[in-house]
Amino acid sequence: MASITLKNIPDSLHAAYKRRAKLHSRSLQEEILQTWDRAVSVAEEGYQLSVDEVAGMLKPGCKGVSVTEMDAGISRYLKESWK
């Protein structure tokens, strides 16, 4: 199996992934791989996201976000997914 070394990860991104990993009871590596896997799946499926998935991108574990927040979250998510 291949491996990747990531450098210069912003502290805020690292902290966000650590929070998400804890929330999902996963290791940091498992959380990152899950996110990448989902990003690829979303791209191949034509961006079919549920409201809860979008809410999870914005505020992990939270529901009840506005349409404006969802739109902004989707835009950020897709931009980050394809950098």
C-alpha positions, 0 to 999 in steps of 0.5 A: 500500500502506498504512503504519503508524507504531508508537510506544512499543514496549517495548525487550524486544519490539523486541529480540525481533523483531530476534532473530527477524528475524535468525534468519529472515534477514529485515528487521525489517519483514518479520519483523513483517509475517510475524508479523502475517500468521501471527496473522491466518491462525491466527485464521481457521483456528481456531488450528491450530498445530503443536508447532514453531510453538508452540515458535518462539513461545516460543523462536525456533529451539528445539524440545523445550518442555514442554506447560506451556510450550506452553500458556503460550506459546499464551496469551501469543501469542493475548493479544498478537495481539489487543491 
